[in-house]
Amino acid sequence: MRPTEELEELRSAVRASLARHEGAAAWPPLTEQIGAAGLSVPEEYGGAGRGAREVHVVMEELGRNLSPLPYLGSAVLTVQALLASGDAEACGRLLPDLTEGRTVGALAWAERGSWSPAAVRTRAARNPGGGWRLTGAKEFVLHGTEADVLLVAARTAVGLCLFQVPVDGAGVRREAAVPMDQTRAQARIVLEGAEGRLIGAEGDGGRVLRHVLDLSCTALAAEQTGAAERCLELTVAHAKERIQFGRPIGSFQALKHRLADAYVLVESARSAALCAAFAAAAGSSELTRCAAVAKSACSEALSTVAGEMIQLHGGIGITWEHDAHRFFKRAHGSAQLFGSPAWHRGRLAEELGLTAV
């Protein structure tokens, strides 16, 4: 699972772009110059026709920078939901602008603290004159207040479906959330008889969401790996520079052991994330298992390494000015995003026909 020369060139380009442009200013060069938002989009819709391995590289670099860009919500969740729907008309209408970064997409899915498709209770009813009306509330919608394209999961009499809802239409209320990790914008979206346009086949939403869940966990695992790697780099650099008792603290055996343990966690997380990315790229039937393992392992690795970062930095590690608290918040926020590690271990156990522990 070694990266190709092409993937390393992509990594260098993304890293250089993020170094030159801070915050939201990085979105135009990332999408327009590098084409990151369209990496997994087929060429017929203006994309690069690549796949999960390329997305993995971008997500790792975004994780290293704790980037606030809407890549995960737009270029992964929204784009993959459209592609999985098989709706050629919707893809042709929406994907070109999403690919170019001219629009930002959001997938409104989670309800009542759950990312399981079975937990969706938002209802969609047919209008007598045609069309649909949606009623319900969605949580944890990534970049939901700034999105130009809004996809919503809702139930009809046939089953779970996917709808496009006008972001500024009647009956749509978007409320910015205040998450612990303020580098990842989230929103609560309330629908009160909002107009909806069916995407894909009626009743096919469950299959679409399960596939998107696997791909979103795969992408998030790459981001968590990148963040954990950066935590370790910063901590090792500090251990070499901080002098105590006349010598660098990194020379003490106890700290060496803790840093070595953190390194093992980072590399184990990298292996799990890459395994999921390769499974997604190959269209493997093992994707659900690999994605569940990656989400669980990478969530716990980042949480542990970010905690060690604070501990081994000492007093400065708990100050507002240092980045340690930002990595710690990202670690705990991303651990719950798309489901907790325990929930994904349950998914894995179900896939293997075992009882979850």
C-alpha positions as CSV (number, residue, x, y, z in Angstrom):
1,M,0.0,0.0,0.0
2,R,2.8,2.4,-0.8
3,P,1.8,5.7,-2.4
4,T,2.6,6.2,-6.0
5,E,4.7,9.0,-7.4
6,E,1.5,10.7,-8.6
7,L,-0.1,10.5,-5.1
8,E,3.1,12.0,-3.6
9,E,2.9,14.9,-6.1
10,L,-0.7,15.5,-5.2
11,R,0.3,15.5,-1.5
12,S,3.0,18.1,-2.1
13,A,0.7,20.3,-4.1
14,V,-2.0,20.2,-1.4
15,R,0.4,20.8,1.4
16,A,2.0,23.7,-0.4
17,S,-1.4,25.3,-1.2
18,L,-2.5,25.0,2.5
19,A,0.8,26.5,3.6
20,R,0.3,29.5,1.3
21,H,-3.4,30.1,2.1
22,E,-5.0,30.1,5.5
23,G,-8.5,29.2,6.5
24,A,-11.3,29.7,4.0
25,A,-8.9,31.4,1.6
26,A,-7.5,28.0,0.7
27,W,-10.7,26.8,-0.9
28,P,-10.4,28.5,-4.3
29,P,-6.8,27.4,-5.0
30,L,-7.5,23.9,-3.7
31,T,-10.6,23.4,-6.0
32,E,-9.7,25.6,-9.0
33,Q,-6.0,25.0,-9.3
34,I,-5.6,21.5,-7.9
35,G,-9.1,20.2,-8.6
36,A,-9.4,18.5,-5.2
37,A,-13.1,18.7,-5.1
38,G,-13.5,16.6,-8.3
39,L,-11.0,13.9,-7.7
40,S,-13.6,11.2,-7.3
41,V,-16.0,12.6,-9.8
42,P,-16.2,10.9,-13.2
43,E,-14.8,12.9,-16.2
44,E,-18.3,13.2,-17.8
45,Y,-19.3,15.5,-14.9
46,G,-16.1,17.6,-15.0
47,G,-14.1,15.6,-12.5
48,A,-10.7,13.8,-12.6
49,G,-12.2,10.3,-12.6
50,R,-9.9,9.2,-9.7
51,G,-11.0,7.7,-6.4
52,A,-10.6,7.1,-2.7
53,R,-6.8,6.9,-2.7
54,E,-6.6,10.5,-4.0
55,V,-9.2,11.7,-1.5
56,H,-7.2,10.0,1.2
57,V,-4.2,12.1,0.4
58,V,-6.2,15.3,0.5
59,M,-7.9,14.4,3.8
60,E,-4.6,13.6,5.5
61,E,-3.3,17.0,4.6
62,L,-6.4,18.8,5.7
63,G,-6.2,16.9,9.0
64,R,-2.6,18.0,9.6
65,N,-3.8,21.6,9.2
66,L,-7.1,21.2,11.1
67,S,-8.5,22.9,8.0
68,P,-12.0,24.5,8.3
69,L,-12.7,23.9,4.6
70,P,-16.0,22.1,3.6
71,Y,-14.2,19.3,1.7
72,L,-15.6,16.4,3.8
73,G,-19.2,17.6,3.7
74,S,-19.2,18.8,0.1
75,A,-16.6,16.8,-1.9
76,V,-17.2,13.5,0.0
77,L,-20.7,13.3,1.5
78,T,-22.6,15.3,-1.0
79,V,-20.8,14.2,-4.1
80,Q,-20.8,10.5,-3.2
81,A,-24.5,10.6,-2.3
82,L,-25.3,12.0,-5.8
83,L,-23.1,9.4,-7.5
84,A,-24.5,6.5,-5.4
85,S,-28.1,7.6,-6.2
86,G,-27.5,6.8,-9.9
87,D,-29.6,9.8,-10.9
88,A,-27.9,11.0,-14.1
89,E,-30.0,14.1,-14.4
90,A,-29.2,15.3,-10.8
91,C,-25.5,14.4,-11.3
92,G,-25.3,16.4,-14.5
93,R,-27.1,19.4,-13.0
94,L,-25.2,19.5,-9.6
95,L,-21.8,17.9,-9.9
96,P,-20.0,20.3,-12.3
97,D,-20.4,23.2,-9.9
98,L,-19.5,21.1,-6.9
99,T,-16.5,19.8,-8.7
100,E,-15.2,23.3,-9.5
101,G,-15.9,24.5,-6.0
102,R,-18.3,27.1,-7.2
103,T,-21.0,25.6,-4.9
104,V,-20.7,23.9,-1.6
105,G,-22.9,20.9,-0.8
106,A,-24.3,19.5,2.5
107,L,-25.9,16.1,3.3
108,A,-28.5,16.4,6.1
109,W,-28.8,12.9,7.5
110,A,-28.2,12.4,11.2
111,E,-31.1,12.6,13.7
112,R,-31.4,12.2,17.4
113,G,-27.7,11.8,17.8
114,S,-27.6,8.8,15.4
115,W,-26.0,8.3,12.0
116,S,-27.8,5.0,11.4
117,P,-30.1,5.2,8.3
118,A,-32.6,3.3,10.4
119,A,-32.8,6.3,12.8
120,V,-34.1,8.7,10.1
121,R,-37.6,10.0,11.1
122,T,-38.0,13.0,8.7
123,R,-41.1,12.5,6.6
124,A,-41.7,13.3,2.9
125,A,-45.3,13.5,1.6
126,R,-46.4,13.9,-1.9
127,N,-48.0,17.2,-2.9
128,P,-51.4,16.8,-4.7
129,G,-50.1,19.0,-7.5
130,G,-46.8,17.1,-7.7
131,G,-43.5,17.2,-5.8
132,W,-42.8,16.5,-2.2
133,R,-43.0,18.3,1.2
134,L,-40.5,17.4,3.9
135,T,-40.9,17.8,7.7
136,G,-38.3,17.0,10.3
137,A,-35.1,18.1,11.9
138,K,-31.5,17.2,11.1
139,E,-28.4,17.5,13.3
140,F,-24.6,17.7,12.7
141,V,-25.0,18.9,9.1
142,L,-21.4,19.8,8.0
143,H,-21.3,23.4,6.7
144,G,-25.1,23.4,6.6
145,T,-25.4,27.2,6.9
146,E,-23.1,28.0,4.0
147,A,-24.2,25.2,1.7
148,D,-25.6,26.0,-1.8
149,V,-26.8,22.5,-2.4
150,L,-28.8,20.6,0.3
151,L,-29.5,16.9,0.2
152,V,-31.9,15.5,2.8
153,A,-32.7,11.9,3.8
154,A,-36.4,11.4,4.5
155,R,-38.9,8.6,4.6
156,T,-41.9,8.1,2.3
157,A,-44.5,5.4,2.2
158,V,-42.1,3.3,0.1
159,G,-39.0,3.8,2.3
160,L,-36.0,5.9,2.9
161,C,-35.2,8.4,0.1
162,L,-32.9,11.3,-0.8
163,F,-34.2,14.7,-1.7
164,Q,-32.8,18.0,-2.9
165,V,-34.2,20.9,-0.8
166,P,-33.8,24.6,-1.8
167,V,-31.5,26.0,0.8
168,D,-33.5,29.3,1.1
169,G,-36.9,27.8,0.3
170,A,-40.0,28.2,2.4
171,G,-40.1,26.0,5.4
172,V,-36.3,25.6,5.7
173,R,-34.5,26.9,8.8
174,R,-30.8,26.6,9.1
175,E,-29.3,27.2,12.6
176,A,-25.5,27.3,13.1
177,A,-24.4,24.9,15.9
178,V,-21.7,25.7,18.4
179,P,-19.6,22.5,18.5
180,M,-16.7,21.9,20.8
181,D,-14.5,21.8,17.7
182,Q,-15.1,25.2,16.1
183,T,-12.8,24.4,13.1
184,R,-15.6,22.1,11.7
185,A,-18.8,24.1,11.0
186,Q,-22.0,22.3,11.8
187,A,-25.7,23.2,11.6
188,R,-29.1,22.0,12.7
189,I,-31.7,22.1,9.9
190,V,-35.4,22.3,10.6
191,L,-37.8,21.4,7.8
192,E,-41.5,22.4,8.1
193,G,-43.2,21.4,4.9
194,A,-40.2,22.3,2.8
195,E,-40.3,21.6,-0.9
196,G,-38.2,18.6,-2.0
197,R,-37.1,17.1,-5.3
198,L,-36.5,13.3,-5.3
199,I,-33.0,12.2,-6.1
200,G,-32.6,8.7,-7.4
201,A,-35.2,5.9,-7.0
202,E,-37.9,6.1,-4.3
203,G,-37.0,3.8,-1.4
204,D,-33.3,3.5,-2.4
205,G,-32.0,6.0,0.2
206,G,-31.0,3.3,2.7
207,R,-28.5,1.7,0.3
208,V,-27.2,5.2,-0.7
209,L,-26.6,6.2,2.9
210,R,-25.0,3.0,3.9
211,H,-22.5,3.4,1.1
212,V,-21.9,7.1,1.9
213,L,-21.3,6.1,5.5
214,D,-18.5,3.7,4.5
215,L,-16.9,6.3,2.3
216,S,-17.3,9.2,4.8
217,C,-15.7,7.0,7.5
218,T,-12.9,6.1,5.1
219,A,-12.2,9.8,4.4
220,L,-12.5,10.9,8.0
221,A,-10.0,8.1,9.1
222,A,-7.5,9.7,6.7
223,E,-8.0,13.1,8.2
224,Q,-7.6,11.7,11.7
225,T,-4.4,10.0,10.7
226,G,-3.0,13.3,9.4
227,A,-4.0,15.1,12.5
228,A,-2.4,12.4,14.7
229,E,0.8,12.5,12.7
230,R,1.0,16.2,13.2
231,C,0.4,16.0,16.9
232,L,3.3,13.5,17.2
233,E,5.6,15.7,15.1
234,L,4.9,18.8,17.2
235,T,5.4,16.8,20.4
236,V,8.7,15.2,19.3
237,A,10.0,18.7,18.3
238,H,9.0,20.1,21.7
239,A,10.7,17.1,23.5
240,K,13.9,17.9,21.7
241,E,13.8,21.6,22.5
242,R,12.5,21.7,26.1
243,I,15.3,21.6,28.6
244,Q,14.8,20.2,32.1
245,F,17.5,19.3,34.6
246,G,20.1,20.4,32.1
247,R,19.0,18.1,29.2
248,P,16.2,17.8,26.6
249,I,13.1,16.1,28.1
250,G,13.1,13.8,25.1
251,S,16.2,12.2,26.4
252,F,14.4,10.8,29.5
253,Q,13.4,7.1,29.1
254,A,9.9,7.5,30.4
255,L,9.1,10.1,27.7
256,K,10.8,8.0,25.0
257,H,8.4,5.1,25.9
258,R,5.4,7.4,25.6
259,L,6.5,8.8,22.3
260,A,7.2,5.4,20.9
261,D,3.7,4.2,21.9
262,A,2.3,7.3,20.2
263,Y,4.3,6.5,17.0
264,V,2.9,2.9,17.0
265,L,-0.7,4.3,17.3
266,V,-0.1,6.7,14.4
267,E,1.3,4.0,12.1
268,S,-1.4,1.6,13.1
269,A,-4.0,4.2,12.3
270,R,-2.4,4.9,9.0
271,S,-2.5,1.2,8.0
272,A,-6.2,1.0,8.9
273,A,-7.1,4.2,7.0
274,L,-5.1,3.0,3.9
275,C,-6.8,-0.4,4.0
276,A,-10.2,1.3,3.9
277,A,-9.1,3.7,1.1
278,F,-7.8,0.8,-1.0
279,A,-11.0,-1.2,-0.4
280,A,-13.1,1.8,-1.5
281,A,-10.9,2.4,-4.6
282,A,-11.3,-1.2,-5.6
283,G,-15.0,-1.4,-4.9
284,S,-14.4,-4.3,-2.6
285,S,-17.1,-6.1,-0.8
286,E,-15.0,-5.7,2.3
287,L,-15.4,-1.9,2.4
288,T,-17.9,-1.9,5.3
289,R,-15.6,-4.0,7.5
290,C,-12.5,-1.9,6.6
291,A,-14.3,1.4,7.1
292,A,-15.7,0.4,10.5
293,V,-12.2,-0.8,11.6
294,A,-10.6,2.5,10.3
295,K,-13.2,4.7,12.0
296,S,-12.8,3.0,15.3
297,A,-9.0,2.6,15.3
298,C,-8.3,6.1,13.9
299,S,-10.7,7.8,16.3
300,E,-9.1,6.3,19.3
301,A,-5.6,6.8,18.0
302,L,-6.1,10.5,17.5
303,S,-7.8,11.0,20.9
304,T,-4.9,9.2,22.6
305,V,-2.1,11.0,20.7
306,A,-3.8,14.4,21.1
307,G,-4.0,13.8,24.9
308,E,-0.4,12.8,25.0
309,M,0.5,16.0,23.1
310,I,-1.1,18.1,25.9
311,Q,0.5,16.1,28.7
312,L,4.0,16.1,27.2
313,H,3.9,19.8,26.4
314,G,3.4,20.6,30.0
315,G,2.0,24.0,31.0
316,I,2.0,25.4,27.5
317,G,-0.1,22.5,26.3
318,I,-3.2,23.8,28.2
319,T,-2.9,27.4,27.0
320,W,-5.3,29.0,24.5
321,E,-2.3,30.2,22.3
322,H,-1.0,26.7,21.6
323,D,-2.5,24.5,19.0
324,A,-2.7,21.5,21.3
325,H,-6.2,22.3,22.5
326,R,-7.4,22.6,18.9
327,F,-6.1,19.1,18.0
328,F,-7.7,17.7,21.2
329,K,-11.1,19.2,20.3
330,R,-10.9,17.9,16.8
331,A,-10.0,14.5,18.1
332,H,-13.1,14.3,20.3
333,G,-15.4,15.9,17.8
334,S,-14.3,13.6,15.0
335,A,-14.5,10.5,17.2
336,Q,-18.3,11.0,17.4
337,L,-18.8,12.2,13.8
338,F,-20.5,9.5,11.7
339,G,-20.8,7.3,14.9
340,S,-18.7,6.5,17.9
341,P,-15.9,3.9,17.8
342,A,-18.1,1.6,19.9
343,W,-20.9,1.9,17.4
344,H,-18.6,1.0,14.5
345,R,-17.3,-2.0,16.4
346,G,-20.9,-3.1,16.6
347,R,-21.2,-2.6,12.9
348,L,-18.1,-4.7,12.4
349,A,-19.4,-7.4,14.7
350,E,-22.7,-7.5,12.8
351,E,-20.8,-7.8,9.5
352,L,-18.8,-10.7,10.9
353,G,-21.8,-12.4,12.4
354,L,-20.6,-11.9,16.0
355,T,-22.0,-10.3,19.1
356,A,-20.7,-6.8,19.8
357,V,-18.6,-6.4,22.9
